[in-house]
Amino acid sequence: MKIAIFSSCKYDHDFLKQYNTGHELTFFESTLTLKNVTLTKGFDALCLFVNDQANSEVLYALKENGVRLILLRCAGYNNVNIEVAAKTGIKVLRVPAYSPEAVAEHAMAMILTLNRKTHKAYNRIREGNFSLDGLMGFNLHNCKVALIGTGNIGKAFYRLLKGFGCRVAAYDPYPDLNLISEGLIYDNLEEVLRDAEVVSLHCPLSEENHHMINTNTLKLFKKGAMLINTSRGGLIDTQDVITSLKSGHLGYLGLDVYEQESKLFFHDLSGDIIQDDLISRLISFPNVLITSHQGFFTREAMQQIAEVTFANADAFESGISLVNEVDK
């Protein structure tokens, strides 16, 4: 098939070319939007990432352009209108799991960095400052961690937390019986968040959980708590989080995702004036750590993404069962 790959970077080129199973690949650096949907003419399939837009208008345009398949090289699909895709007959396939340990380990790295302030210590030592002032952290052992979402990534993260001796409380509409057998305790969202010292989000974005972290839920956190989001930016209300940081109720924030990230992440804007006032404000806080949707970015994850993406394409082309299809 002829496949157009949007939001592509050099590393996408390298891995997708290496694991290509015989398809004709065309790479576009740009994010797919209604403005550039004309680029899709003549392609059988599109390969999209987290910030590409496949809303109803785009999907109807794709149908007119002859596109039959959307290959998501990610697990989340909140950027695709699945109902409209079904109406147009465009199949949507995803990569449901790609080294969940990669994202879980990145979440833990953010916790450890914010807590023990290793990024600040690194810069201090390079400047000849060996003082410990301002670098005090807290023990993760016996710390209450609120684990929101226990899918593949949440499960991997739970096992890391167990290794640190944390007290873990979990919320998920669909509790995992295997994790319960391992000792994980589930409860409702309010009780899980209540007095939590660390809150880590590991759930897909939906209409039901949009801005689930807001003024009301932040109040449940223990004063000085840490919030980590490596899932989807829309899970938190950024302005409410900024207000909580300013008041001192929220003590630390680690973000690998951001609700308005599509205009920022994966781009070098070092020579530009950042127009997004909210992220500029976040960057100004000394207790905030932001990475640019980096959690998935390991060799193992990139290999799995490429392999499963082409397995999905081959299954569609061969007319066999589409095990990774997203349907309404």
Buried (B, 14 or more C-beta within 10 A) or exposed (E): BEBBBBBBEEEBEEBBEEBBEEBEBBBBEEBBBEEBBEBBEEBBBBBBBBBBBBEEBBBBBBBEBEBBBBBBBBBBBBBBBBEBBBBBEBBBBBBBBBBBBBBBBBBBBBBBBBBBBBEBBEEBEEEEEEEEEEEEEEEBEEBBBBBBBBBBBBBBBBBBBEEBEBEBBBBBEEBBEEBEEEEBEBBEBEBBBBEBBBBBBBBBBEEEBBBBBBEEBBEBBBEEBBBBBBBBBBBBBBEBBBBBBEEEBBBBBBBBBBBEBBBBBBEEEEEEEEEBEBBEBBEEBEBBBBBBBBBBBBEEBBBBBBBBBBBBBBBBBEEEEBEBEBEE
